[in-house]
Amino acid sequence: MWWYITSKVVFGKNAVLALKDIQGKRAIIVTDESISRLGLVNKIAKILKKSEIAVRVFDKVEPEPSTQTVMKGAAIMRRFHPDWVIGLGGGSCIDAAKAMRVMYERPDLRIEDINPFNSLGLGRKARLIAIPTTSGTGSETSCFVVLTLSDGHKKVAFGSGELCPDIAIVDPVMSRSMPPKLRARSGFDALSHAIEAYGSTWNNEFSDAMAIKAIQMVFEYLPKACNDNDPTAQEKMHYAATIAQMASTNSEAGLAHAMAHKLGGHYKIPHGELISVFQVYSVQFVAKSCPRRYADMARAIGEKFDSDAEGATRFINDLRKLIETVGLPSSLRQLGIDENDFRSKLENLAAETFVDDSAIAIPRMPSVQELSRLFTYSFDGRDIDF
């Protein structure tokens, strides 16, 4: 038996107007300073205040939010007593809002206690709304949070079905201010969610349908959204990101995300750029023994071929073309990482990736030694030959 977990999704232009129908007394908006400067916080607050809901804003969420920030936000919530928590922004803001809501409702817990085996009992004090302003992480329909621990050098994912927002408001108007580079990074993250969901050993009929649709949408619309500033393509990408995460939440992420989580804990590099590098090499590695699912993906975007191995190769080539088209890096070396420093971290990176939560449903599970080689090949931009 399998439970399909997702938020209640409201989507379309000006979907944020659905906020006028919520019932409550107090709402806290969790966001960052850049979202505040763009005027998006005021837009949301204005709708809420018309419904006579008092509003408090916490706009101190940083990229790759820390556990310290989560605890600060939760402390403010315990004084304000909101019945709605609203995560507004990219994945960092929404993830922070999820974790703050847990710590607000369950101050007896540690953040480390957030896992699928603990009943959190959420919803007694507050419900959660997620409003994405980027088109990539899909955090608005996921039951995971990624936080940076107090030492600042380790990113950890926490998961529970109860973390999934009660309502996701997917309004493409909220993403209009994204620059092309951010659209490219975010879009490739969305694509990775779909690829890894479809390639996961936990795949199922429902997640497969969502994953394939998201893959088709990203290949069709991402170049137009980034390079042509096409508003229709940008709207489609906003939906594709949510659809991709609906697949991933109900299947599993994979090797590219596991590697990106761990390297991202050591270097302050945008997650989407790390994903654009690791996705190609992780697919190459897995497809050497399990090509069929990648052949399915190639077929879904219009490729024709005679064997699964050929189909997987075509899909890898299409990934590379997409990366080049939207201007993303294809190797870690292109990201400016110091080679000596990188190689000094290899042993730890491989060991940490081996136990990452995203690495539990990979069709071809690499050893620690193979992970070290994968990182090395990704740095150099070499095709996987093992």
Secondary structure, DSSP 8 states (H G I E B T S, - for coil): -------EEEESTTGGGGGGG---SEEEEE--HHHHHTTHHHHHHHHHHHTT-EEEEE----SS-BHHHHHHHHHHHHHH--SEEEEEESHHHHHHHHHHHHHHH-TTS-GGG-STTS---TTSS-EEEEEESSSS--GGG-SEEEEE-TTSS-EEEEE-GGGS-SEEEE-GGGGTT--HHHHHHHHHHHHHHHHHHHHSTT--HHHHHHHHHHHHHHHHHHHHHHHS--HHHHHHHHHHHHHHHHHHHTS---HHHHHHHHHHTTS---HHHHHHHHHHHHHHHHHTT--HHHHHHHHHTT---SSHHHHHHHHHHHHHHHHHHTT--SSGGGGT--HHHHHHHHHHHHHHHHT-GGGSS-SS---HHHHHHHHHHHHHT-----
